Amino acid sequence: MARKYIDCREVPGSKCSVTLAADTEEDLMEVAMLHGVKSHGMKDDAETRKMIKKAFHTGCPKCD
């Protein structure tokens, strides 16, 4: 199973350097929403989840 990840720098309006990874999209969505709500004041709603899911990648993040 390929891991999924999200780089917070790719989310519109974010200047955060956090990258999160998980084995499933469901797990990744949960931790991404927790991070978004707590750190960025996002609302946990369908529109936010849709935007976040668009930023998901498969594999491992590349470090710059």
mmCIF file of the N, C-alpha and C atoms, coordinates in Angstrom:
data_MODEL
# 
_entry.id   MODEL 
# 
loop_
_atom_site.group_PDB 
_atom_site.id 
_atom_site.type_symbol 
_atom_site.label_atom_id 
_atom_site.label_alt_id 
_atom_site.label_comp_id 
_atom_site.label_asym_id 
_atom_site.label_entity_id 
_atom_site.label_seq_id 
_atom_site.pdbx_PDB_ins_code 
_atom_site.Cartn_x 
_atom_site.Cartn_y 
_atom_site.Cartn_z 
_atom_site.occupancy 
_atom_site.B_iso_or_equiv 
_atom_site.pdbx_formal_charge 
_atom_site.auth_seq_id 
_atom_site.auth_comp_id 
_atom_site.auth_asym_id 
_atom_site.auth_atom_id 
_atom_site.pdbx_PDB_model_num 
ATOM 1   N N  . MET A 1 1  ? 0.840   -1.178 0.000  1.00 0.00 ? 1  MET A N  1 
ATOM 2   C CA . MET A 1 1  ? 0.000   0.000  0.000  1.00 0.00 ? 1  MET A CA 1 
ATOM 3   C C  . MET A 1 1  ? 0.887   1.244  0.000  1.00 0.00 ? 1  MET A C  1 
ATOM 4   N N  . ALA A 1 2  ? 0.618   2.142  -0.917 1.00 0.00 ? 2  ALA A N  1 
ATOM 5   C CA . ALA A 1 2  ? 1.395   3.385  -0.995 1.00 0.00 ? 2  ALA A CA 1 
ATOM 6   C C  . ALA A 1 2  ? 0.877   4.380  0.038  1.00 0.00 ? 2  ALA A C  1 
ATOM 7   N N  . ARG A 1 3  ? 1.805   5.043  0.688  1.00 0.00 ? 3  ARG A N  1 
ATOM 8   C CA . ARG A 1 3  ? 1.413   6.057  1.674  1.00 0.00 ? 3  ARG A CA 1 
ATOM 9   C C  . ARG A 1 3  ? 0.852   7.277  0.968  1.00 0.00 ? 3  ARG A C  1 
ATOM 10  N N  . LYS A 1 4  ? 0.074   8.033  1.693  1.00 0.00 ? 4  LYS A N  1 
ATOM 11  C CA . LYS A 1 4  ? -0.486  9.299  1.234  1.00 0.00 ? 4  LYS A CA 1 
ATOM 12  C C  . LYS A 1 4  ? 0.127   10.400 2.082  1.00 0.00 ? 4  LYS A C  1 
ATOM 13  N N  . TYR A 1 5  ? 0.312   11.574 1.485  1.00 0.00 ? 5  TYR A N  1 
ATOM 14  C CA . TYR A 1 5  ? 0.830   12.697 2.254  1.00 0.00 ? 5  TYR A CA 1 
ATOM 15  C C  . TYR A 1 5  ? 0.250   14.008 1.758  1.00 0.00 ? 5  TYR A C  1 
ATOM 16  N N  . ILE A 1 6  ? 0.376   15.015 2.605  1.00 0.00 ? 6  ILE A N  1 
ATOM 17  C CA . ILE A 1 6  ? -0.022  16.377 2.254  1.00 0.00 ? 6  ILE A CA 1 
ATOM 18  C C  . ILE A 1 6  ? 1.051   17.318 2.791  1.00 0.00 ? 6  ILE A C  1 
ATOM 19  N N  . ASP A 1 7  ? 1.454   18.243 1.965  1.00 0.00 ? 7  ASP A N  1 
ATOM 20  C CA . ASP A 1 7  ? 2.427   19.264 2.335  1.00 0.00 ? 7  ASP A CA 1 
ATOM 21  C C  . ASP A 1 7  ? 1.642   20.545 2.571  1.00 0.00 ? 7  ASP A C  1 
ATOM 22  N N  . CYS A 1 8  ? 1.636   21.018 3.777  1.00 0.00 ? 8  CYS A N  1 
ATOM 23  C CA . CYS A 1 8  ? 0.818   22.177 4.145  1.00 0.00 ? 8  CYS A CA 1 
ATOM 24  C C  . CYS A 1 8  ? 1.174   23.417 3.311  1.00 0.00 ? 8  CYS A C  1 
ATOM 25  N N  . ARG A 1 9  ? 2.392   23.482 2.806  1.00 0.00 ? 9  ARG A N  1 
ATOM 26  C CA . ARG A 1 9  ? 2.794   24.628 1.977  1.00 0.00 ? 9  ARG A CA 1 
ATOM 27  C C  . ARG A 1 9  ? 1.985   24.703 0.692  1.00 0.00 ? 9  ARG A C  1 
ATOM 28  N N  . GLU A 1 10 ? 1.387   23.588 0.268  1.00 0.00 ? 10 GLU A N  1 
ATOM 29  C CA . GLU A 1 10 ? 0.617   23.561 -0.975 1.00 0.00 ? 10 GLU A CA 1 
ATOM 30  C C  . GLU A 1 10 ? -0.850  23.922 -0.788 1.00 0.00 ? 10 GLU A C  1 
ATOM 31  N N  . VAL A 1 11 ? -1.297  24.036 0.443  1.00 0.00 ? 11 VAL A N  1 
ATOM 32  C CA . VAL A 1 11 ? -2.685  24.388 0.710  1.00 0.00 ? 11 VAL A CA 1 
ATOM 33  C C  . VAL A 1 11 ? -2.826  25.900 0.553  1.00 0.00 ? 11 VAL A C  1 
ATOM 34  N N  . PRO A 1 12 ? -3.794  26.343 -0.248 1.00 0.00 ? 12 PRO A N  1 
ATOM 35  C CA . PRO A 1 12 ? -3.949  27.782 -0.478 1.00 0.00 ? 12 PRO A CA 1 
ATOM 36  C C  . PRO A 1 12 ? -4.044  28.580 0.819  1.00 0.00 ? 12 PRO A C  1 
ATOM 37  N N  . GLY A 1 13 ? -3.264  29.639 0.892  1.00 0.00 ? 13 GLY A N  1 
ATOM 38  C CA . GLY A 1 13 ? -3.296  30.532 2.045  1.00 0.00 ? 13 GLY A CA 1 
ATOM 39  C C  . GLY A 1 13 ? -2.416  30.101 3.207  1.00 0.00 ? 13 GLY A C  1 
ATOM 40  N N  . SER A 1 14 ? -1.741  28.972 3.088  1.00 0.00 ? 14 SER A N  1 
ATOM 41  C CA . SER A 1 14 ? -0.924  28.472 4.194  1.00 0.00 ? 14 SER A CA 1 
ATOM 42  C C  . SER A 1 14 ? 0.534   28.861 4.026  1.00 0.00 ? 14 SER A C  1 
ATOM 43  N N  . LYS A 1 15 ? 1.165   29.214 5.119  1.00 0.00 ? 15 LYS A N  1 
ATOM 44  C CA . LYS A 1 15 ? 2.600   29.501 5.128  1.00 0.00 ? 15 LYS A CA 1 
ATOM 45  C C  . LYS A 1 15 ? 3.268   28.566 6.129  1.00 0.00 ? 15 LYS A C  1 
ATOM 46  N N  . CYS A 1 16 ? 2.702   27.381 6.276  1.00 0.00 ? 16 CYS A N  1 
ATOM 47  C CA . CYS A 1 16 ? 3.120   26.394 7.264  1.00 0.00 ? 16 CYS A CA 1 
ATOM 48  C C  . CYS A 1 16 ? 4.076   25.396 6.610  1.00 0.00 ? 16 CYS A C  1 
ATOM 49  N N  . SER A 1 17 ? 5.053   24.932 7.348  1.00 0.00 ? 17 SER A N  1 
ATOM 50  C CA . SER A 1 17 ? 6.044   24.009 6.792  1.00 0.00 ? 17 SER A CA 1 
ATOM 51  C C  . SER A 1 17 ? 5.797   22.547 7.170  1.00 0.00 ? 17 SER A C  1 
ATOM 52  N N  . VAL A 1 18 ? 4.627   22.220 7.725  1.00 0.00 ? 18 VAL A N  1 
ATOM 53  C CA . VAL A 1 18 ? 4.319   20.861 8.170  1.00 0.00 ? 18 VAL A CA 1 
ATOM 54  C C  . VAL A 1 18 ? 3.947   19.975 6.982  1.00 0.00 ? 18 VAL A C  1 
ATOM 55  N N  . THR A 1 19 ? 4.435   18.736 6.993  1.00 0.00 ? 19 THR A N  1 
ATOM 56  C CA . THR A 1 19 ? 4.019   17.697 6.060  1.00 0.00 ? 19 THR A CA 1 
ATOM 57  C C  . THR A 1 19 ? 3.497   16.536 6.886  1.00 0.00 ? 19 THR A C  1 
ATOM 58  N N  . LEU A 1 20 ? 2.340   16.013 6.513  1.00 0.00 ? 20 LEU A N  1 
ATOM 59  C CA . LEU A 1 20 ? 1.712   14.912 7.227  1.00 0.00 ? 20 LEU A CA 1 
ATOM 60  C C  . LEU A 1 20 ? 1.599   13.709 6.297  1.00 0.00 ? 20 LEU A C  1 
ATOM 61  N N  . ALA A 1 21 ? 1.743   12.490 6.841  1.00 0.00 ? 21 ALA A N  1 
ATOM 62  C CA . ALA A 1 21 ? 1.632   11.280 6.038  1.00 0.00 ? 21 ALA A CA 1 
ATOM 63  C C  . ALA A 1 21 ? 0.863   10.217 6.807  1.00 0.00 ? 21 ALA A C  1 
ATOM 64  N N  . ALA A 1 22 ? 0.198   9.324  6.058  1.00 0.00 ? 22 ALA A N  1 
ATOM 65  C CA . ALA A 1 22 ? -0.548  8.218  6.649  1.00 0.00 ? 22 ALA A CA 1 
ATOM 66  C C  . ALA A 1 22 ? -0.693  7.114  5.606  1.00 0.00 ? 22 ALA A C  1 
ATOM 67  N N  . ASP A 1 23 ? -1.105  5.929  6.056  1.00 0.00 ? 23 ASP A N  1 
ATOM 68  C CA . ASP A 1 23 ? -1.282  4.796  5.148  1.00 0.00 ? 23 ASP A CA 1 
ATOM 69  C C  . ASP A 1 23 ? -2.576  4.864  4.352  1.00 0.00 ? 23 ASP A C  1 
ATOM 70  N N  . THR A 1 24 ? -3.573  5.593  4.857  1.00 0.00 ? 24 THR A N  1 
ATOM 71  C CA . THR A 1 24 ? -4.853  5.686  4.151  1.00 0.00 ? 24 THR A CA 1 
ATOM 72  C C  . THR A 1 24 ? -5.283  7.142  4.015  1.00 0.00 ? 24 THR A C  1 
ATOM 73  N N  . GLU A 1 25 ? -6.129  7.401  3.016  1.00 0.00 ? 25 GLU A N  1 
ATOM 74  C CA . GLU A 1 25 ? -6.667  8.750  2.834  1.00 0.00 ? 25 GLU A CA 1 
ATOM 75  C C  . GLU A 1 25 ? -7.532  9.150  4.026  1.00 0.00 ? 25 GLU A C  1 
ATOM 76  N N  . GLU A 1 26 ? -8.230  8.192  4.594  1.00 0.00 ? 26 GLU A N  1 
ATOM 77  C CA . GLU A 1 26 ? -9.101  8.491  5.738  1.00 0.00 ? 26 GLU A CA 1 
ATOM 78  C C  . GLU A 1 26 ? -8.273  8.967  6.934  1.00 0.00 ? 26 GLU A C  1 
ATOM 79  N N  . ASP A 1 27 ? -7.184  8.244  7.235  1.00 0.00 ? 27 ASP A N  1 
ATOM 80  C CA . ASP A 1 27 ? -6.319  8.654  8.347  1.00 0.00 ? 27 ASP A CA 1 
ATOM 81  C C  . ASP A 1 27 ? -5.673  10.006 8.071  1.00 0.00 ? 27 ASP A C  1 
ATOM 82  N N  . LEU A 1 28 ? -5.233  10.196 6.837  1.00 0.00 ? 28 LEU A N  1 
ATOM 83  C CA . LEU A 1 28 ? -4.589  11.461 6.484  1.00 0.00 ? 28 LEU A CA 1 
ATOM 84  C C  . LEU A 1 28 ? -5.578  12.616 6.606  1.00 0.00 ? 28 LEU A C  1 
ATOM 85  N N  . MET A 1 29 ? -6.803  12.408 6.168  1.00 0.00 ? 29 MET A N  1 
ATOM 86  C CA . MET A 1 29 ? -7.810  13.469 6.263  1.00 0.00 ? 29 MET A CA 1 
ATOM 87  C C  . MET A 1 29 ? -8.047  13.845 7.719  1.00 0.00 ? 29 MET A C  1 
ATOM 88  N N  . GLU A 1 30 ? -8.130  12.867 8.594  1.00 0.00 ? 30 GLU A N  1 
ATOM 89  C CA . GLU A 1 30 ? -8.380  13.162 9.999  1.00 0.00 ? 30 GLU A CA 1 
ATOM 90  C C  . GLU A 1 30 ? -7.254  13.987 10.618 1.00 0.00 ? 30 GLU A C  1 
ATOM 91  N N  . VAL A 1 31 ? -5.998  13.601 10.383 1.00 0.00 ? 31 VAL A N  1 
ATOM 92  C CA . VAL A 1 31 ? -4.908  14.373 10.985 1.00 0.00 ? 31 VAL A CA 1 
ATOM 93  C C  . VAL A 1 31 ? -4.744  15.726 10.297 1.00 0.00 ? 31 VAL A C  1 
ATOM 94  N N  . ALA A 1 32 ? -5.013  15.782 8.996  1.00 0.00 ? 32 ALA A N  1 
ATOM 95  C CA . ALA A 1 32 ? -4.929  17.061 8.286  1.00 0.00 ? 32 ALA A CA 1 
ATOM 96  C C  . ALA A 1 32 ? -5.992  18.030 8.800  1.00 0.00 ? 32 ALA A C  1 
ATOM 97  N N  . MET A 1 33 ? -7.211  17.526 9.051  1.00 0.00 ? 33 MET A N  1 
ATOM 98  C CA . MET A 1 33 ? -8.253  18.388 9.582  1.00 0.00 ? 33 MET A CA 1 
ATOM 99  C C  . MET A 1 33 ? -7.936  18.827 11.002 1.00 0.00 ? 33 MET A C  1 
ATOM 100 N N  . LEU A 1 34 ? -7.437  17.924 11.834 1.00 0.00 ? 34 LEU A N  1 
ATOM 101 C CA . LEU A 1 34 ? -7.045  18.321 13.190 1.00 0.00 ? 34 LEU A CA 1 
ATOM 102 C C  . LEU A 1 34 ? -6.004  19.430 13.144 1.00 0.00 ? 34 LEU A C  1 
ATOM 103 N N  . HIS A 1 35 ? -5.008  19.275 12.276 1.00 0.00 ? 35 HIS A N  1 
ATOM 104 C CA . HIS A 1 35 ? -3.961  20.294 12.128 1.00 0.00 ? 35 HIS A CA 1 
ATOM 105 C C  . HIS A 1 35 ? -4.567  21.603 11.607 1.00 0.00 ? 35 HIS A C  1 
ATOM 106 N N  . GLY A 1 36 ? -5.400  21.502 10.578 1.00 0.00 ? 36 GLY A N  1 
ATOM 107 C CA . GLY A 1 36 ? -5.996  22.698 9.991  1.00 0.00 ? 36 GLY A CA 1 
ATOM 108 C C  . GLY A 1 36 ? -6.853  23.483 10.970 1.00 0.00 ? 36 GLY A C  1 
ATOM 109 N N  . VAL A 1 37 ? -7.646  22.781 11.745 1.00 0.00 ? 37 VAL A N  1 
ATOM 110 C CA . VAL A 1 37 ? -8.523  23.439 12.716 1.00 0.00 ? 37 VAL A CA 1 
ATOM 111 C C  . VAL A 1 37 ? -7.701  24.053 13.842 1.00 0.00 ? 37 VAL A C  1 
ATOM 112 N N  . LYS A 1 38 ? -6.798  23.273 14.419 1.00 0.00 ? 38 LYS A N  1 
ATOM 113 C CA . LYS A 1 38 ? -6.041  23.745 15.577 1.00 0.00 ? 38 LYS A CA 1 
ATOM 114 C C  . LYS A 1 38 ? -5.009  24.813 15.210 1.00 0.00 ? 38 LYS A C  1 
ATOM 115 N N  . SER A 1 39 ? -4.283  24.606 14.123 1.00 0.00 ? 39 SER A N  1 
ATOM 116 C CA . SER A 1 39 ? -3.178  25.510 13.788 1.00 0.00 ? 39 SER A CA 1 
ATOM 117 C C  . SER A 1 39 ? -3.558  26.663 12.873 1.00 0.00 ? 39 SER A C  1 
ATOM 118 N N  . HIS A 1 40 ? -4.599  26.471 12.072 1.00 0.00 ? 40 HIS A N  1 
ATOM 119 C CA . HIS A 1 40 ? -4.925  27.492 11.075 1.00 0.00 ? 40 HIS A CA 1 
ATOM 120 C C  . HIS A 1 40 ? -6.340  28.045 11.187 1.00 0.00 ? 40 HIS A C  1 
ATOM 121 N N  . GLY A 1 41 ? -7.108  27.576 12.177 1.00 0.00 ? 41 GLY A N  1 
ATOM 122 C CA . GLY A 1 41 ? -8.454  28.099 12.387 1.00 0.00 ? 41 GLY A CA 1 
ATOM 123 C C  . GLY A 1 41 ? -9.441  27.727 11.296 1.00 0.00 ? 41 GLY A C  1 
ATOM 124 N N  . MET A 1 42 ? -9.162  26.645 10.555 1.00 0.00 ? 42 MET A N  1 
ATOM 125 C CA . MET A 1 42 ? -10.071 26.206 9.503  1.00 0.00 ? 42 MET A CA 1 
ATOM 126 C C  . MET A 1 42 ? -11.334 25.625 10.122 1.00 0.00 ? 42 MET A C  1 
ATOM 127 N N  . LYS A 1 43 ? -12.408 25.612 9.348  1.00 0.00 ? 43 LYS A N  1 
ATOM 128 C CA . LYS A 1 43 ? -13.639 24.956 9.756  1.00 0.00 ? 43 LYS A CA 1 
ATOM 129 C C  . LYS A 1 43 ? -13.611 23.526 9.222  1.00 0.00 ? 43 LYS A C  1 
ATOM 130 N N  . ASP A 1 44 ? -14.050 22.581 10.029 1.00 0.00 ? 44 ASP A N  1 
ATOM 131 C CA . ASP A 1 44 ? -14.142 21.194 9.594  1.00 0.00 ? 44 ASP A CA 1 
ATOM 132 C C  . ASP A 1 44 ? -15.496 21.009 8.919  1.00 0.00 ? 44 ASP A C  1 
ATOM 133 N N  . ASP A 1 45 ? -15.510 21.268 7.616  1.00 0.00 ? 45 ASP A N  1 
ATOM 134 C CA . ASP A 1 45 ? -16.743 21.106 6.857  1.00 0.00 ? 45 ASP A CA 1 
ATOM 135 C C  . ASP A 1 45 ? -16.420 20.469 5.502  1.00 0.00 ? 45 ASP A C  1 
ATOM 136 N N  . ALA A 1 46 ? -17.446 20.157 4.745  1.00 0.00 ? 46 ALA A N  1 
ATOM 137 C CA . ALA A 1 46 ? -17.271 19.452 3.471  1.00 0.00 ? 46 ALA A CA 1 
ATOM 138 C C  . ALA A 1 46 ? -16.413 20.235 2.480  1.00 0.00 ? 46 ALA A C  1 
ATOM 139 N N  . GLU A 1 47 ? -16.576 21.534 2.431  1.00 0.00 ? 47 GLU A N  1 
ATOM 140 C CA . GLU A 1 47 ? -15.806 22.363 1.494  1.00 0.00 ? 47 GLU A CA 1 
ATOM 141 C C  . GLU A 1 47 ? -14.316 22.342 1.837  1.00 0.00 ? 47 GLU A C  1 
ATOM 142 N N  . THR A 1 48 ? -13.983 22.456 3.107  1.00 0.00 ? 48 THR A N  1 
ATOM 143 C CA . THR A 1 48 ? -12.585 22.422 3.533  1.00 0.00 ? 48 THR A CA 1 
ATOM 144 C C  . THR A 1 48 ? -11.983 21.053 3.261  1.00 0.00 ? 48 THR A C  1 
ATOM 145 N N  . ARG A 1 49 ? -12.722 19.998 3.559  1.00 0.00 ? 49 ARG A N  1 
ATOM 146 C CA . ARG A 1 49 ? -12.224 18.644 3.311  1.00 0.00 ? 49 ARG A CA 1 
ATOM 147 C C  . ARG A 1 49 ? -11.972 18.415 1.823  1.00 0.00 ? 49 ARG A C  1 
ATOM 148 N N  . LYS A 1 50 ? -12.831 18.942 0.980  1.00 0.00 ? 50 LYS A N  1 
ATOM 149 C CA . LYS A 1 50 ? -12.644 18.812 -0.474 1.00 0.00 ? 50 LYS A CA 1 
ATOM 150 C C  . LYS A 1 50 ? -11.369 19.528 -0.913 1.00 0.00 ? 50 LYS A C  1 
ATOM 151 N N  . MET A 1 51 ? -11.142 20.735 -0.403 1.00 0.00 ? 51 MET A N  1 
ATOM 152 C CA . MET A 1 51 ? -9.944  21.493 -0.744 1.00 0.00 ? 51 MET A CA 1 
ATOM 153 C C  . MET A 1 51 ? -8.688  20.752 -0.282 1.00 0.00 ? 51 MET A C  1 
ATOM 154 N N  . ILE A 1 52 ? -8.731  20.215 0.931  1.00 0.00 ? 52 ILE A N  1 
ATOM 155 C CA . ILE A 1 52 ? -7.574  19.512 1.473  1.00 0.00 ? 52 ILE A CA 1 
ATOM 156 C C  . ILE A 1 52 ? -7.286  18.244 0.684  1.00 0.00 ? 52 ILE A C  1 
ATOM 157 N N  . LYS A 1 53 ? -8.330  17.511 0.328  1.00 0.00 ? 53 LYS A N  1 
ATOM 158 C CA . LYS A 1 53 ? -8.130  16.259 -0.414 1.00 0.00 ? 53 LYS A CA 1 
ATOM 159 C C  . LYS A 1 53 ? -7.448  16.509 -1.756 1.00 0.00 ? 53 LYS A C  1 
ATOM 160 N N  . LYS A 1 54 ? -7.695  17.650 -2.370 1.00 0.00 ? 54 LYS A N  1 
ATOM 161 C CA . LYS A 1 54 ? -7.052  17.989 -3.643 1.00 0.00 ? 54 LYS A CA 1 
ATOM 162 C C  . LYS A 1 54 ? -5.537  18.099 -3.502 1.00 0.00 ? 54 LYS A C  1 
ATOM 163 N N  . ALA A 1 55 ? -5.068  18.345 -2.276 1.00 0.00 ? 55 ALA A N  1 
ATOM 164 C CA . ALA A 1 55 ? -3.630  18.500 -2.039 1.00 0.00 ? 55 ALA A CA 1 
ATOM 165 C C  . ALA A 1 55 ? -2.944  17.187 -1.632 1.00 0.00 ? 55 ALA A C  1 
ATOM 166 N N  . PHE A 1 56 ? -3.701  16.083 -1.581 1.00 0.00 ? 56 PHE A N  1 
ATOM 167 C CA . PHE A 1 56 ? -3.111  14.785 -1.232 1.00 0.00 ? 56 PHE A CA 1 
ATOM 168 C C  . PHE A 1 56 ? -2.212  14.286 -2.357 1.00 0.00 ? 56 PHE A C  1 
ATOM 169 N N  . HIS A 1 57 ? -1.140  13.611 -1.967 1.00 0.00 ? 57 HIS A N  1 
ATOM 170 C CA . HIS A 1 57 ? -0.224  12.971 -2.912 1.00 0.00 ? 57 HIS A CA 1 
ATOM 171 C C  . HIS A 1 57 ? -0.036  11.521 -2.484 1.00 0.00 ? 57 HIS A C  1 
ATOM 172 N N  . THR A 1 58 ? 0.374   10.697 -3.427 1.00 0.00 ? 58 THR A N  1 
ATOM 173 C CA . THR A 1 58 ? 0.715   9.308  -3.135 1.00 0.00 ? 58 THR A CA 1 
ATOM 174 C C  . THR A 1 58 ? 2.230   9.171  -3.141 1.00 0.00 ? 58 THR A C  1 
ATOM 175 N N  . GLY A 1 59 ? 2.760   8.432  -2.181 1.00 0.00 ? 59 GLY A N  1 
ATOM 176 C CA . GLY A 1 59 ? 4.207   8.220  -2.093 1.00 0.00 ? 59 GLY A CA 1 
ATOM 177 C C  . GLY A 1 59 ? 4.777   8.885  -0.862 1.00 0.00 ? 59 GLY A C  1 
ATOM 178 N N  . CYS A 1 60 ? 6.015   9.284  -0.963 1.00 0.00 ? 60 CYS A N  1 
ATOM 179 C CA . CYS A 1 60 ? 6.705   9.938  0.148  1.00 0.00 ? 60 CYS A CA 1 
ATOM 180 C C  . CYS A 1 60 ? 7.070   11.351 -0.249 1.00 0.00 ? 60 CYS A C  1 
ATOM 181 N N  . PRO A 1 61 ? 6.964   12.278 0.681  1.00 0.00 ? 61 PRO A N  1 
ATOM 182 C CA . PRO A 1 61 ? 7.318   13.675 0.369  1.00 0.00 ? 61 PRO A CA 1 
ATOM 183 C C  . PRO A 1 61 ? 8.792   13.826 0.047  1.00 0.00 ? 61 PRO A C  1 
ATOM 184 N N  . LYS A 1 62 ? 9.073   14.736 -0.859 1.00 0.00 ? 62 LYS A N  1 
ATOM 185 C CA . LYS A 1 62 ? 10.465  15.072 -1.185 1.00 0.00 ? 62 LYS A CA 1 
ATOM 186 C C  . LYS A 1 62 ? 10.877  16.283 -0.367 1.00 0.00 ? 62 LYS A C  1 
ATOM 187 N N  . CYS A 1 63 ? 12.029  16.198 0.228  1.00 0.00 ? 63 CYS A N  1 
ATOM 188 C CA . CYS A 1 63 ? 12.526  17.327 1.009  1.00 0.00 ? 63 CYS A CA 1 
ATOM 189 C C  . CYS A 1 63 ? 13.362  18.243 0.115  1.00 0.00 ? 63 CYS A C  1 
ATOM 190 N N  . ASP A 1 64 ? 13.134  19.527 0.250  1.00 0.00 ? 64 ASP A N  1 
ATOM 191 C CA . ASP A 1 64 ? 13.906  20.517 -0.527 1.00 0.00 ? 64 ASP A CA 1 
ATOM 192 C C  . ASP A 1 64 ? 15.137  20.915 0.234  1.00 0.00 ? 64 ASP A C  1 
# 
